[in-house]
Amino acid sequence: MNVQVKKVYRNYYLNIISALFKKLGLPQLIDHLVPVDPQCQTRVSDAVQAIIYNMFDGRQALVHVERWAQEIDLEKLIRP
C-alpha cells in the first residue's frame, strides 16, 4: 500500500479556534464593547483574533504579524 502526503497543514488547530471564537460570538462582543474611531478601517475583533491566532501559532513579533497572516490565509479564519 502506497500512501502519498500531498500537503501537511500545520495550522489545522487554528480552524478549530476560529470556529469556537465565532460560535461563542466573541467578535460581536468585542466590537460592541470596544469604542472605535469612525476613521478606523479595521474591526477591533479582527485585530484581536489575529493576535490570538498568532499566539497559538508560536507568537511572532508584532512587526512580523502581517507577513505571518499572509502565510496562513488569515482572511479565511476571520471571515464567516
C-alpha positions as CSV (number, residue, x, y, z in Angstrom):
1,M,0.0,0.0,0.0
2,N,1.4,3.4,-1.1
3,V,0.5,6.4,0.9
4,Q,1.3,9.9,-0.5
5,V,1.1,13.0,1.5
6,K,0.2,15.9,-0.7
7,K,0.4,18.7,1.9
8,V,0.9,19.0,5.6
9,Y,-1.3,21.5,7.4
10,R,0.5,22.8,10.5
11,N,-2.2,25.3,11.3
12,Y,-5.2,22.9,11.4
13,Y,-5.9,23.8,15.0
14,L,-6.4,27.5,14.1
15,N,-9.6,26.5,12.2
16,I,-10.9,24.9,15.4
17,I,-10.1,28.0,17.4
18,S,-11.7,30.2,14.8
19,A,-14.9,28.1,14.8
20,L,-15.1,28.4,18.6
21,F,-14.4,32.1,18.6
22,K,-17.3,32.6,16.2
23,K,-19.7,30.2,17.9
24,L,-19.2,32.0,21.2
25,G,-20.0,35.3,19.5
26,L,-16.7,36.8,20.6
27,P,-16.2,39.0,17.6
28,Q,-19.6,40.7,18.0
29,L,-19.0,41.1,21.8
30,I,-15.5,42.7,21.3
31,D,-16.9,45.1,18.6
32,H,-19.7,46.1,20.9
33,L,-17.5,46.7,24.0
34,V,-14.6,48.5,22.4
35,P,-15.1,52.0,21.3
36,V,-13.9,52.6,17.8
37,D,-12.8,55.8,16.0
38,P,-15.0,56.3,12.9
39,Q,-11.9,56.6,10.7
40,C,-10.7,53.1,11.7
41,Q,-10.9,50.8,8.7
42,T,-10.2,47.6,10.6
43,R,-12.7,46.0,13.1
44,V,-11.2,45.6,16.6
45,S,-12.3,42.0,16.7
46,D,-10.3,41.2,13.6
47,A,-7.1,42.6,15.2
48,V,-7.8,40.7,18.4
49,Q,-8.4,37.5,16.5
50,A,-5.2,37.9,14.6
51,I,-3.2,38.4,17.8
52,I,-4.8,35.4,19.4
53,Y,-4.2,33.1,16.4
54,N,-0.6,34.4,16.3
55,M,-0.1,33.5,19.9
56,F,-1.4,30.0,19.4
57,D,0.8,29.6,16.3
58,G,4.1,30.3,18.0
59,R,3.9,34.0,18.8
60,Q,5.6,36.1,16.1
61,A,6.8,39.6,17.0
62,L,4.1,42.2,16.2
63,V,6.2,43.6,13.4
64,H,6.0,40.3,11.7
65,V,2.3,39.6,12.1
66,E,1.4,40.9,8.7
67,R,3.8,38.5,6.9
68,W,2.6,35.6,9.2
69,A,-1.0,36.5,8.4
70,Q,-0.4,36.3,4.6
71,E,1.3,32.9,5.0
72,I,-1.7,31.3,6.8
73,D,-4.6,33.0,5.0
74,L,-5.9,34.9,8.0
75,E,-8.8,36.2,6.0
76,K,-10.2,32.7,5.8
77,L,-10.0,32.3,9.6
78,I,-11.6,35.7,10.4
79,R,-14.4,36.0,7.9
80,P,-17.6,33.9,8.1
